[in-house]
Amino acid sequence: MADQGRGPGLTTRQGHPVYDNQNTRSVGPRGPLVLEDYHYLEKITHFDRERIPERVVHARGAAAHGIFVPTGMAGDDPVTKYTRAKVFRKGTETPIFLRFSTVIHGGHSPETLRDPRGFAIKFYTEDGNWDLVGNNLKVFFIRDPLKFPDMVHAFKPDPIHNRQMMGRFFDFVSMSPEATHMITWLFSPWGIPADYRHMQGSGVNTYKLVDDEGQTVLCKFHFQPRQGIRNLTSEEASAIQARDFNHATGDLYDSIERGEFPEWDMFIQVMSDDEHPELDWDPLDVTKLWPEDQFPMLHVGHIQLNRNPADFHNEVEQVAFGTGVLVDGIDFSEDKLLQGRTFAYSDTQRYRVGPNYLQLPINAPKCPFATNQRGGQMSYHVDGAGQGANPHVNYEPSSLNGLREQERAGPPPRPFVQGHIGRQKIERTNDFKQAGERWRSFSDAERDELVTNLVGALSQCERVIQEKMVCHFMQADREYGGRVAAGLGVAMPQREAAE
Ligand code: HEM
């Protein structure tokens, strides 16, 4: 029986009792050690392997369990009009796991940095898992996945002296005009959310919803915090960082422990599934917002986080989200960035966590599942064992009671797509207009902070980079570009100062 105030007995992983956890086995009290000390060998070799590679981006994060409750849309316009996904069926409740993160720096970096915030949700639906791997800001820096490794390299610390440099960051950005809209968000107070509970979430990419007849609409997913939105000025963020660099993780964990469960309303925006030639931007372009007056936010449910992880490593570190993880009723759009992402996630997870990462409880579906996948490092169960199939049959098709294909309508056939194969840009790039609209939509305080932050960061850059950036801001809005130029002492040629 355990002593009062002391827990159950300690063992090795082999189940052997540990009777001395303070002293290694040695020849005499002064050593040397003996190799037969299995307890020490097991303990230290496991410790040596405690870390797995951290995520190449979004390494710092915090997460919680919760639920998604669809409420159906108001009036005669239910979400089921657009999608047959069971997760949206009124009256259901789906368990979720939501991981928030910062993007650029490592696993223990400060949570007060200017950075997008990850907002990744795993919905454990009755039809299998659905991952929505989003961010807090609703747009992104680039629209072609080929540019992603360069972008991340430029934003991460210098490969020689290991410091993040604004000169490298803006070197890349100044030659990627499509980033102007995202930069306008990021250097405003929206670039430092006060914590994870007071920020929005968005799927960012364009997806498709599929109805019972196989008809599709284009769709964006968004989340609005019921706690309200709160952002920080650079000064406020510095003050927090001086006393606590884990403030967002702490805020999330402590609020859930107190029983204050954070909630977000979930919305979709939809438009017909075509190219929309009437728009001066492309609905598949991830650098663009869908204006809410044209594409209203439709309420489809809410999420609540109500349980902290039992173990940070097992759940928060090893959870694996991916944009390829969709359920019936939700489909990919042709959005090139989405397609590029979809390869990257499971690829990195097979390396980062291991080939059987989907067997871990945090990643496995909660509905029945059965595959013929076998073996690989760390395999510890047979998917579907005990469901009545012949365990000798690890292949399909078979007449010997093996797993069989299910009778169900697959995803709808893709519309006929035709074009020349080649490295091509989308036609309606329109890189600056929405950045200008964003500038004009900001309050005076947000505009002042944006200019101060940009001038501060660009002051650390070469003149040629400053000029290119001012030129982009000028094309977004003359006042915007003019104020950044004035702050930097950059004189713009007349041609570039023109509308
Ligand atoms: C071509 C573009 C992109 C590529 C190639 C890419 C790739 C990656 C990779 C490799 C990871 C690490 C995953 C892991 O180790 O589990 C990751 C994490 C993440 N990415 Fe992306 N990403 C891209 C764009 C985006 C965009 C546009 C968003 C937001 C909508 C986003 C949101 C996230 C989030 C939230 C995580 C962290 C997920 C978690 O909490 O585990 N990424 N990304």
Residues whose N, C-alpha, C, O or C-beta is under 5 A from the ligand:
A	BS01	HEM	R55 V56 V57 H58 R99 S101 G118 F119 A120 V133 G134 N135 F140 P145 F148 S202 G203 V204 V319 A320 F321 L337 G340 R341 A344 T348 R352
